[in-house]
Amino acid sequence: MSHPSNLSFDVLIIGSGAAGLSLALRLPSNVKTGLVAKRELEEGNTLYAQGGISAVLDARDSVDSHVQDTLDAGAGLCDEEIVRLVVEHGPDNIRWLFDEGVEFTRTPATGNSGYHLTREGGHSHRRVVHAADATGHAVESTLVRQLDSHPNVGVFEHHIAVDLVAAEHRDGRRVQRRCHGAYLLNIKTDEVVAVSARCVVLATGGASKVYLYTSNPDVATGDGIAMAWRAGCRVANMEFIQFHPTCLYHPAAKSFLISEAVRGEGGRLLLPDGTRFMERFDERAELAPRDIVARAIDHEMKRLGIDCVYLDISHKPADEIERLFPTIHHRCLELGFDMRKEPLPVVPAAHYTCGGVKTDKLARTDLNGLYAIGETAYTGLHGANRMASNSLLECLVFSEVALADILKELDRSDVPSHVLAPWDESRVTDSDEEVVVSHNWDELRRFMWDYVGIVRSNKRLERARRRVNLLRHEINEYYGNFRVSNDLLELRNLVDVADLIIKSAQRRRESRGLHYNIDFPDRDDNQASPTVLIPDNYTPRRPGD
């Protein structure tokens, strides 16, 4: 795919995972679209999603059941209207993916749609459609191939957004702020280009690289959340970071996730002596929601002083394990583990950002012309904890919802035009101390893991607060004096995201869902509302805009 030469678009989509790709493919051929990928087009969280996509596809299941399971997992903080909207749109979006060419695992069994459906933690029915144990790879690679038939989509690979461009416009007596595009850094040439657009969509994924141990790839640095915050958008529920209970514990297995579906198919969590422990923490045992399972594992590791626990599915037939989990089985064999015969060593790792840029039910942010979809957005779907396999569903549904509003926005004749100024590097120089960036990156991720991890305390949060303030001062000074680089931009975004997580965690003086503070160990129903942070440059949208 060629690099677009005219840096002006109707719609600029920043991010090329399930959310960004599905929106790009759904936009009509007469809409000139730019699609930005930080690395190769396929690289991102979607590619590594193993489990699947939840949707009501079995006659024995129901929309009400899926809604209730999601509300239960969200621990009182989900927006029920949004939950119902997403669940109701689920089956049609699965069919859309099937029509696009995604080859989901099928079964001839009677009583369901023909898809093989798995059950994961928090679900009361089998409703997770999947492509073996590599659903994200199947979705991402299929949608990328479909781009070839969409010549209206110009692709920027190896580009990272530096910042959004927003400007104020007077509408009668009221001042409105609108997004007009973004500056992009070409990572290979170090050139910064200005890209204008009538609508900008953030689909940049989550921020789990803010932690030392994560299941996410290196690109998950919270870019969209940080840029939207700096541009004047509210951010919500950043204290709720989901730690996946089971990442493979092995020095060569960087970020390798052991899918929740392994537990869904009967996998048991064991201590080193072979005893099960989940029944002591929740009657649902291994099928409890992820926050409960992750805290239980964390508790046992600290109580016993062990490096990991074990996940065992070897009691199942070997051919069934190979059929259901071919990717996991193959990778484990490469690393010296045979899941058909032995338990796998596992540890929790930062996995999913439940909060993000606050949007309405049309995917609109606080900035006119700016939308956010997928993991970078806070829609109200996940509440205090995301139920397994609801994330790709959210990406698909909100790309569909955003599409409808974007087309209306493009039809408006009163959208003010704005020409972006060229990027100015006249007062900066090349850095002579790159070690500052690498050192600060490491320090940030370590203190976030130690102080703002699965279990928190007031003292830990205050320590993290002091450290992030020092880092921000140092990074802002560095940013102001030297030419931008990919590592600097990602670090700058991670520092902003870390600050938002810490501020949100300090405001929530209870334990709920994914946020557990030993100084406030109980749930307080007087705090059953989202944590919303408001930037200094926030300007409310006019009702009806």
N, C-alpha and C positions, 0 to 999 in steps of 0.2 A: 504494500500500500504506500502510495507516495505521500510525501510531506506537502501539506497545503501551502500554496504560495500567497494566497490572499488571506491575511490574518484578521478577517472579519466574518462573523457567522451569525446566523439566526439563533442557534443554540450551541453553547459550549458546555460539554459534559466533561467534568474532571473526575476521572476514575473509570476503570475498564473491567470491573467485576460484574457480577450478575445484575446489579442495579443499573450501572451505566450502560452496559451492552444491551440489555433488554429495552431500555428507553431509546437508545440510538436506532435499534432495529424497528421499533414501533413508530418512529417519527416518519411522516410522509416524505416521499422522494423529492418534493419541492421545498423541503426545509433544509437549508444548508447547515450542516452540523459538524462541529469539531469534537473529537474524542481524544482525551489526554490519558496516556498511560505512563506511569513513572518508570517502569522498566519495560520488558517485553509486554505485548498486549495481554497475554494470558496471565501474567504474574500478579498474584493478589490472593486474598483470603479465600475467594470462591474456589480457586483451583484446588485447594487442599481440603475442602469440605468433604468429609467421608460419609457421614450418616445419611442425609437425605433431606427431603422437603415434606413438611407435614401438611396434609389436606384431607378433607372428608371425602373418601373415595369408596368406602365400604358401606353397604346397605345397613349393616349393624351399627354403624357409627352415626353421628349427627353433628350438625353445626353447633347446637347448644352444648353438646358434650365437649367439643373442641374449645369453644369459648370458655366454658367453666374450668377446664383444665388449665388454660392460659391464665385466667384470673387467679386461680389457686396458686400457680407457680409465681405470679407477680406480686404476691403477698400484700394485696390491698392497694397497690399503686397503679394498676393498669387503667387505661381509659376504656371502659367497656364498649363505647361506641366504635372506637378504633379497632378493638379486638374483633368485634362482630364484622366490621367492614372487611378486615383482612381475611378472616376465616371464610366468609361468604364468597370472596373472590378467589379462594384457593383452588377449587377444582378446575375452573376455567383457565387459570394460569398454568396448571399442570398440563392441560390439554394443549395450550399454546406452545409450551416447551416440546411436547411430543410432536406437534405439527412442524416445529422448527427442526426436528430431527434428533432430539435427545432420546437415546435408547435406554429406557428404564427397564429394570429387571422385571420380567413377567412371570406369571404362574398360571397354570391351568385350573387351579383350585376354584371350586364353586363358592359363591357367597361374597365375592368381591369383584372389583372392576376388571380383573385381569392383571393388574399390577401386583407385584409382590410387596406387601406392606409389612414393615417392621414396627416394633413398639419400643419407645425410648422413655427415659425417666420423666415422670410427670404426666404422661399420657395414659388415659384409661382405656384406649383402644389401639389396635394396630392401624396407624394412619400415616406412616412415614414411607413415602415412595422413594425409591433409590435406584441407582445404577451400580449394582454390587456394593463395594465399599469405597467407591471413588465417584460419588455423585457430582461433586463440585467440578472435577476434571471433565466429566461428560458434559455438564452444562456449559462450562466456560469454553471448552474447545469447540463445541457445536455452535455456539453463538458467534464465536470469532470467525468460524468458516462462513457463517451467513453474511458477514460484513462484505464479503466479496461481491455480493449482489446488491449492495447499497452504495452506489457511487456518490451519493450526496453526503456521505460521511467521510470527512478527512481525518486522518489519524496522526497524532503526535506521540510516537513512542519515545521513551527515554527523555521525557520532559517532566519536571516537577513544578507545580505552581508556587510562585514566590508569595504572592498576595492577591487578594481580590481588589478591584478598583471600584470604588463607590463615590457618588457625588450627590450633593443636595440640590433639590429642585423645589421652587416655590409653587405651590398649588393654591392660589388664592392667598389666604392668610397663613396657610399651613405649610411647613417645610417637610418635604418627603425626601427620603434617601433611597437611591436606586443603585443596583449593581450593574456595571457596564462592561465587565470583562475581567481579565486577569493578566498578570505578568507571568510568563513561563520561562524557566531556565532549561535550556537544552543541555542535558547532563554530559553529552559527548563533546560538545564544542564550547561549553561555558558561556554561550550567548543567551542573553535575556531578550525575549520578544514580547511585544504587547499584542494581546488578542482581545478584540472587542466582540461583544455579543449582545443581542437583545434579551436573551435569557441565559442564565448560567446555572448549571446543576452540579451540586457537590455530591459525588458518589465515591468518596475516597476511602471508605471503610473505617475501621476502628483504630484504636490507639494502644494495643496491648504491648507494643515494643517499649513502652514506658517502664515495663517491668523486666527484671533480669531473666526470668524464666517465662517463656510464652510459647504457645502453639502456633503463633502467627508468623508469617514470613517477614523479612526485613522491611518491607514497604509499609507496614501497619504503624505509621508514626503520627496518627491523629491530625494529618494536614488540614482536612476540611474543617474539623472542629476548631482548630486554632485560628485558621484564616477567617472563618465566620465570626468568631469572638472578637478578633481584632477589627473586623469591619462593622461591628455594632450589633451583632445578633445575640439573643439570649441563648444560654446553654442550660440544659436540665439533666438532673439525675446522674451526674458524673461519679458519684460515690459508688455506684453499682457496677463493679467490674466482675465479670464472671470468670472464675477460675475453673478450667476444665479439670475434672478429678484425675484423669488418666492420660498423661503423656509418658511415653516410654522413657525409662531412666537408664540412659546409656550415653557416655561422652560423645559417641559418634552419631547419635540419633537426634540431631538438632531439630527441635520443634516437631518431632514426630508424634502425632496424636493417635491414641488407641480409641477408636470410635465408641461412642456411647452405645451403639448398637450391639457391641460385644456383651455388655451387661444386659441389654434388652433381650438378647438371645440366650441368656442364662449364665453369663460370666459372673464369677464370685470374687469378691475382694477378700484377701487373706493377709494375715500377719505373717512374719517370717517363720513362725512355728506351725503354720498351716491352718490356724483357726480363723473363722469368719468373725467379723466385728460389726458390720453395718446394722444388724438387728438391735444392737444396744443403742443406736442413735435414731432409728426411725423404723416404724413397722413395715414400710415399703422396702426396707433393706437396700439392695443395690439399685432398685428402681426409684429411689427417692430423687427429688430434684437435685440439680448439680451443686447448689450452694451447700446443701446438707451433706452430700457425699464428700465434697472437697474439704469442708470443715472437719468431718469425721476423720478423713485421712490425715489432715494436718494435725489434729489432736493426737492421734495414735503415733505419728512420727515424733512429735515432741515428747509425748509421755514416755515412749520407749527409747528415744534417742536413736532412731533408725533412719536410714537414708531414703527408704522407699517402702511401699507395700507391694502386694502382688495381685494381679488379675488373672484368674484361672478359668479357662473354658475347655480345658483338656478332657473333661468328662463327656463332652459332646462327640459324636462320630467325626472322625478325621475328614471324611469327604464332605461333610456338611460345613465344617470350619473352612475348608479350602474354597467351597462354593460361595459361601456368604462373605468371606473376608480375604479375597485373593491378594489385594494390595498389601494389607497389613501382614498377612502370612508371609508373603514374599520378602518384604522389607525386614521382618523379624528374623527370617532365615539368614539374610545377608549379615545381620548383626549377631548371629550365633544363638538365637532363640527359636524354638519350635513350639508354637502355641498349641499344636495338636497334642503335645506330650508333656508340656510343663507350663507353670505360671509365668506371666510376664511382669518384670519389675516396673512399677509406675509411680509417678508423683504428680501433684497438681501443677498447673501452669496457667498464667493469664491467657484468657481465650477470647472474651467478647466484651465489648463496651456497650452496656445497656443504655447509657445516656448518650447525649450528643446535642447537635444543633436543634433547638426547639422549632418544630414545624406545626402547621395546622393540618386538617384532614385532607387538604389539597397538596400537601408536600411543600407549601410556601414557608419561607423563613420570615424574619422580621424586616428583611431588606427587599424592597420591591425588585422583581426580576431575578431573585435568587431562590433556588429550590435546593432541598437536601433530601436524599433518598438512601436507603440501605443503612448500614451500620453507623454511618456518620451522623444520622438523624436521630432525634428523640421524637417519636410519634405518639407514645403512650401505649404501644403494643406490649412492651416487655415489663413495664413496672419495675419492681425491685429485683426481678430475676427473669431471665429469658428461658422459656421452655424449649427443650431440645427440638431442633429442626424447624423452628419458627422464623429463623433469620433469613434463609433464602426465600421463604414465602413472603416476608416483608419486602425484600428487594423487588420481587416480581410485581406484587400488588401495587406498591407505591410508584414503580415506574409507570404502571398503567394509569394510576390516579394523577400523577404529575403530568403525563402526556395530555390529558384532557384540558388541564388548566393552562399548560404552555401554549397549546394551539389557540386558546382564547386570547392569551396575552399577545401572541404574534399577530392576531387580527386587529388589535387595538391601533388606532391611528394617532393617539395622543402620547405615545411613549417617546420621551425626549431623546434626541440623538446625542452622542457623546464620543468624541475622538480621543483615544488614549494617547497620552504623551509618551515619547520614547523613554526607555529605561535610562536613568542617569547614573553613570559610573565615574563622573568627573572628580569626585572628592574621596574616592576610595582607592586602595592599593591591593596588590596581591598579598596574601597572608604569609608571614614568615614563621608562624607558630601554629601549625596544624595540630600539634599535640594537645593544645588547649581544647579543641573540639573533641578529640577522642577521649581525653581524660574526663571531661565533663559529662560526656555521653555515658561512660561507665559509672561514674559517681551517681548520676541521676537514677539509673536503672537499679543500682544496688540499694540506695536508700528508699526508693519506692517499694522494692521487694521487702526490705526489712521493716519499714515503718507503716506502710499503707497497703499491706497485703491482705491475706485471707482473714486474719484476726488483727484488730487495731486497738489502740488505746489513746486516751487524750495526750499522754506524754509522747507517744510515738508520733502522733500527728503533728504535735508542736515542733518536735525535732525536724520532721520533714519540712514543715513550713519555713523554718529558719534556713534550711539548706537550699530550698528552691528559690527563696528570695535572693540569696547570694549568687546562685547560678544565673538567675534572670539578669541581674545587674551585669555580670561578666559577659554573658552571651549578647545582650543588647549593645554593650560597648564594642564587642568584637564585630557584630553585624554592621554597626555604623561606620567602622573604619576599614573593613576589608571587603573584597569582592565576594559575592555569594557563591556558595558551593552546595552540592546536594547534601553533604553531611551537616553543614552549618544550618541549612534550612530545616532539615529534619530535626536536629537538636533544638533549634528555636521553637519549633512546633511542639516537641515533646515537653519542653520546659513549661510552655503555656498550658498544655494538657495536664501535666502533673499538678500545676497550681490549681487548676479547676477541680481536679479530683480531691485534692487536699481540702480546699475551701468547702466543697460539698460535704465531705466526710465530717468536717468539724461542725457544720451546721446541723447535721442529723444526730440528735442526741438520744438515740435509741438504737436497737439492733433489729434489722428487718431485711429479709431477703439476702442479698449478697453482701450487705454491709453489717459487719459484726464488730462491736466495740465492747471490750470487756468492762469498761467503766459504765456503760449503759446496756447491760446484757438483755434487757426485756424489750418487747415490742410495745410501743405507746401509740394507741389508736388516735390520739390527738395530733399525731404527726403523720397522718395518712394522706399526705399530699406530696407532689413532686418537689424536689429541691431545684429552684430556678435561680440562676445567677444572671445578673443584669450588668452589661458592660457600661462604662462611663459614656460612651458615644451612642447609646441606644436611643432610637427614635421610633415610637410606636407607629405601626401602619394605620392608615385611615380605614375605618370600617367600610367594607365593601371593595377595597382595593385588592 
